[in-house]
């Protein structure tokens, strides 16, 4: 599910995303076994860079103009029908 979720989040928000996952402690079977595979994903849902399951640091140059290009070709923000709904702030009754 990690692969699908990270691509979907980037597409949904039309933005670059850096996804962080814990490294997998392969020498201790009793510990939680994380998937690893931290990654950087483009607004198009393309995985730009991905680690394996071990500890690592990812860095990448990104072309910020891809955000505008993606938003122009998939114009979900400009097609909102805000006249059909309103947003209200409701005070938290537990505060």
KEDREN-6660 format. One record per residue: residue in three letters; x, z, y of N, C-alpha, C in turn; residue number from 1. Coordinates in pm, whole numbers. Atoms other than C-alpha are relative to their C-alpha. Example, Ala and Ser with C-alpha at 12.3 -4.5 7.8 and 13.67 -1.06 7.14 Angstrom:
PT aa nX nZ nY caX caZ caY cX cZ cY i
PT ALA 89 0 -119 1230 780 -450 90 0 120 1
PT SER -82 -6 -119 1367 714 -106 -77 73 109 2
// end
This chain:
PT aa nX nZ nY caX caZ caY cX cZ cY i
PT UNK 81 0 -121 0 0 0 85 0 127 1
PT UNK -87 -9 -117 297 57 235 21 -138 63 2
PT UNK -25 135 -50 365 -316 266 -120 -54 77 3
PT UNK 122 49 -64 4 -401 354 -27 78 129 4
PT UNK 30 -83 -118 -38 -108 596 90 -31 119 5
PT UNK -90 22 -114 269 -175 804 -25 -136 65 6
PT UNK 30 132 -57 189 -545 848 -133 3 75 7
PT UNK 132 -9 -63 -175 -465 930 5 75 132 8
PT UNK -10 -76 -125 -86 -203 1193 61 -85 111 9
PT UNK -63 85 -101 142 -448 1373 -96 -109 47 10
PT UNK 98 103 -36 -124 -721 1363 -116 57 80 11
PT UNK 112 -63 -69 -405 -486 1469 32 30 146 12
PT UNK -41 -40 -134 -211 -369 1773 75 -109 75 13
PT UNK -73 112 -59 -33 -699 1840 125 51 73 14
PT UNK -120 -61 -57 292 -512 1896 107 13 -107 15
PT UNK -108 -32 94 631 -450 1739 -18 143 -46 16
PT UNK 9 -135 54 631 -147 1513 126 32 -79 17
PT UNK -108 -53 84 909 62 1362 -66 103 -92 18
PT UNK 61 -88 99 791 230 1042 110 79 -70 19
PT UNK -100 -88 59 984 528 912 -55 64 -126 20
PT UNK 37 -65 125 972 657 557 120 80 -48 21
PT UNK -107 -85 52 1173 934 395 83 -74 -103 22
PT UNK -86 54 105 1470 840 182 -36 69 -131 23
PT UNK 36 -51 132 1425 895 -190 118 79 -59 24
PT UNK -108 -79 63 1629 1182 -342 7 -30 -150 25
PT UNK 0 46 138 1707 1001 -667 73 94 -96 26
PT UNK -74 -90 87 1936 1275 -797 -80 124 -41 27
PT UNK 83 -117 33 1658 1538 -811 -140 -46 -38 28
PT UNK 129 49 50 1364 1431 -1027 -117 89 38 29
PT UNK 107 -93 -32 1163 1742 -934 -50 -9 143 30
PT UNK 39 11 -141 1148 1654 -564 -98 -114 20 31
PT UNK 90 109 -39 889 1437 -393 79 -130 7 32
PT UNK -68 129 2 986 1076 -452 -63 -94 104 33
PT UNK 50 87 -107 931 890 -124 29 -145 -36 34
PT UNK -17 144 26 901 513 -128 122 -55 74 35
PT UNK -107 55 -82 1159 459 145 -48 -128 68 36
PT UNK 33 130 -57 1164 104 283 -51 8 144 37
PT UNK 30 2 -143 1155 187 653 17 -143 48 38
PT UNK -5 140 -41 1106 -131 850 -36 -20 147 39
PT UNK 39 44 -133 1061 -314 1178 -86 -124 -22 40
PT UNK 97 106 23 758 -546 1194 -41 -63 133 41
PT UNK 35 74 -122 669 -814 1451 -152 5 24 42
PT UNK 144 4 -29 328 -853 1624 -77 -94 -93 43
PT UNK 62 95 93 259 -1133 1373 -8 58 -141 44
PT UNK 1 -61 132 302 -893 1079 118 -41 -85 45
PT UNK -120 42 73 639 -1038 982 100 116 -5 46
PT UNK -101 -105 14 887 -784 844 134 -57 45 47
PT UNK -126 48 -57 1198 -836 1057 119 60 -73 48
PT UNK -110 -72 64 1416 -577 889 -58 110 -86 49
PT UNK 51 -102 92 1367 -343 595 117 65 -72 50
PT UNK -102 -71 76 1577 -75 431 -42 10 -146 51
PT UNK 34 -31 139 1589 17 66 -53 143 -4 52
PT UNK 52 -136 11 1495 362 -62 100 107 42 53
PT UNK -102 -97 -38 1822 526 43 3 24 151 54
PT UNK -9 -35 -142 1908 687 377 72 -111 76 55
PT UNK -60 106 -80 1983 430 646 -55 3 142 56
PT UNK 44 16 -139 1947 341 1013 -26 -148 22 57
PT UNK 34 140 -30 1770 21 1119 2 -21 150 58
PT UNK 12 40 -139 1811 -153 1451 -4 -152 4 59
PT UNK 17 145 -9 1717 -501 1563 -31 -39 144 60
PT UNK 42 57 -127 1687 -714 1872 -139 -60 -22 61
PT UNK 134 58 9 1326 -813 1938 -25 -83 125 62
PT UNK 37 87 -110 1185 -1085 2159 -137 45 51 63
PT UNK 124 -58 -53 923 -908 2373 -103 -108 34 64
PT UNK 96 106 -32 768 -1242 2468 -90 -34 -120 65
PT UNK 85 21 118 634 -1257 2109 -132 76 12 66
PT UNK 122 -79 -20 382 -989 2210 -101 -82 81 67
PT UNK 89 81 -84 235 -1209 2487 -48 -124 -74 68
PT UNK 35 120 76 242 -1514 2261 -106 32 -106 69
PT UNK 96 -42 102 59 -1330 1983 -136 31 63 70
PT UNK 126 -37 -67 -201 -1189 2224 -71 -121 59 71
PT UNK 62 122 -52 -259 -1535 2373 -65 -81 -112 72
PT UNK 52 80 110 -313 -1697 2034 -107 73 -81 73
PT UNK 105 -79 65 -524 -1412 1892 -58 91 108 74
PT UNK 44 -70 -121 -716 -1302 2204 -105 110 -23 75
PT UNK 102 -101 30 -896 -998 2062 -26 94 119 76
PT UNK 23 -87 -115 -846 -792 2381 -87 -67 106 77
PT UNK 77 69 -104 -987 -1055 2616 -142 -33 -46 78
PT UNK 134 31 51 -1290 -1110 2390 -85 125 -23 79
PT UNK 79 -122 13 -1408 -750 2403 -128 -11 83 80
PT UNK 128 2 -70 -1771 -705 2507 -29 142 49 81
PT UNK 12 -137 -48 -1737 -383 2705 -136 30 64 82
PT UNK 134 -25 -55 -2083 -432 2860 -97 48 -109 83
PT UNK 87 -40 110 -2228 -354 2515 21 145 -45 84
PT UNK -28 -137 43 -2075 -7 2479 68 75 114 85
PT UNK -72 -82 -97 -1930 280 2675 75 109 -76 86
PT UNK -79 -108 59 -1672 545 2600 -25 127 80 87
PT UNK 24 -128 -66 -1747 908 2675 97 103 -54 88
PT UNK -86 -111 42 -1517 1207 2668 -91 120 -27 89
PT UNK 84 -114 39 -1684 1491 2481 91 121 -10 90
PT UNK -79 -121 0 -1550 1839 2544 -1 63 -138 91
PT UNK -13 -64 130 -1422 2006 2229 -66 137 5 92
PT UNK 74 -127 -2 -1659 2293 2150 84 115 -57 93
PT UNK -84 -104 56 -1378 2483 1973 108 46 95 94
PT UNK -107 -34 -94 -1151 2499 2276 -28 128 75 95
// end
